């Protein structure tokens, strides 16, 4: 354990001095955590002080936190100005000096729009780094965003993910994790596979295959020595989980058919009704956290009260008005703007990056178990103009996905009618949908949603264009082809 203590000391000194992190130090810490769990079964109380764990923030004196924040912001800005074409130009035009910035004056740095990173990703790549992996976002909200990672960044992220898998997700050697995300999402897939297997668990890559194939795989016995009889953990996007719930409910599947102990959802807004329906059909709790390809390893963890609590160890988080870029007051909705810190990031460097994700600032100080960490609501949706704040995705999904007559994943869109306000167009199973329209209208009014009308459609061809979903990134398999052939009698 002496080697682990040295690794923790070197890691701590690198953070305090904003020096380059040695990935092998984090790997050593993660490896010894796994060994401790194997010997004692559960982590000790001091595990809350490991990198990335919420207990660290509670132990830091506020004055020390301000000092660390100032140093981190300056070091990150200094690296961005010295080594990236984008920020060298921005700071030069404004006459800004990275060495004069602190948490208050950092607002003088212009917000970096997502379109800037999408249109010229190499302008954000540090000339001092060695790019190793280009991670692409799915592109469901626009042109895919490209983020470059160095080998050291990948090793650091995997080590931190291993600690999170063991402590946050509770993965143990008897477990098997199935990843039902798009296979082209290289970085999340790499992190999931490496972190699961490093704690001794098994890993299965599903991809976004036909939901019937995924259900069969979840229900199938594994028959592996030392493992639980079936897959125990599932990771999926919200829309793909919705597709699984739809098929399981209509096909008469029951919780007893599966061996799931946990379902993790990311990448899309998870509504309360979908979470409840998934828990009922699969018999496992559903949770969602907040992570972005652009801002890893920074993220946020939900508390039992439903807030998202954002780590301040890996980056600087602000919530700003998307129109004025002023701080969002309590009770109001704003956009997450994030600065991932050097030395965790060394390849693609971002300052005050406008994520596009909308959250609400709590009206009062949260009194939950993670109250020492910055808190917001769960993600409400993506910014696409003032209407997206008035009618956020979460509010619409909470309205829609509670109705069994609405096929999942829900297909809907909003239209502006001349002189008629906003209309919600929704795909339903069949018309007339007895009582459905009245229920939706009553609940929309009770929720304070500014809708002028709700229009139901039973033919998708008649529905105005809807936003793409991650569940639409369907990956074909011979299994689904054979299943389709047997249903249609084609003999394929």
Secondary structure, 3 states (H helix, E strand, C coil): CHHHHHHHHHHHHHHHHCCCCCHHHHHHHHHHHHHHHHHHCCCCHHHHHCCCCCHHHHHCCHHHHHHHHHHHHHHHHHHHHHHCHHHHHHHHHHCCCHHHCCCCHHHHCCCECHHHHHHCHHHHECCCCCEEEEEECCCCCCCCCEEEEEHHHHHHHHHHHHHHHHHCCCCCCCCEEEEECCCCCHHHHHHHHHHHHHCCCEEEECCCCCHHHHHHHHHCCCCCCCCCCCCCEEEECHHHHHHHHHHHHHCCCCHHHCCCCEEEECCCCCCHHHHHHHHHHHCCEEEECEECCCCCCCEEEECCCCCEEECCCCEEEEEECCCCCCECCCCCEEEEEEEECCCCCCCECCCCEEEEEEEECCCCCCCCCCCCCEEECCCCEECCCHHHHHCCHHHHHHHHCCCCCCCCCCCEEEEEECCCEEEEEEECCCCCCCCHHHHHHHHHHHCCCCCCEEEEECCHHHCCCCCCCHHHCCCCCHHHHHHHHHHHCCCC
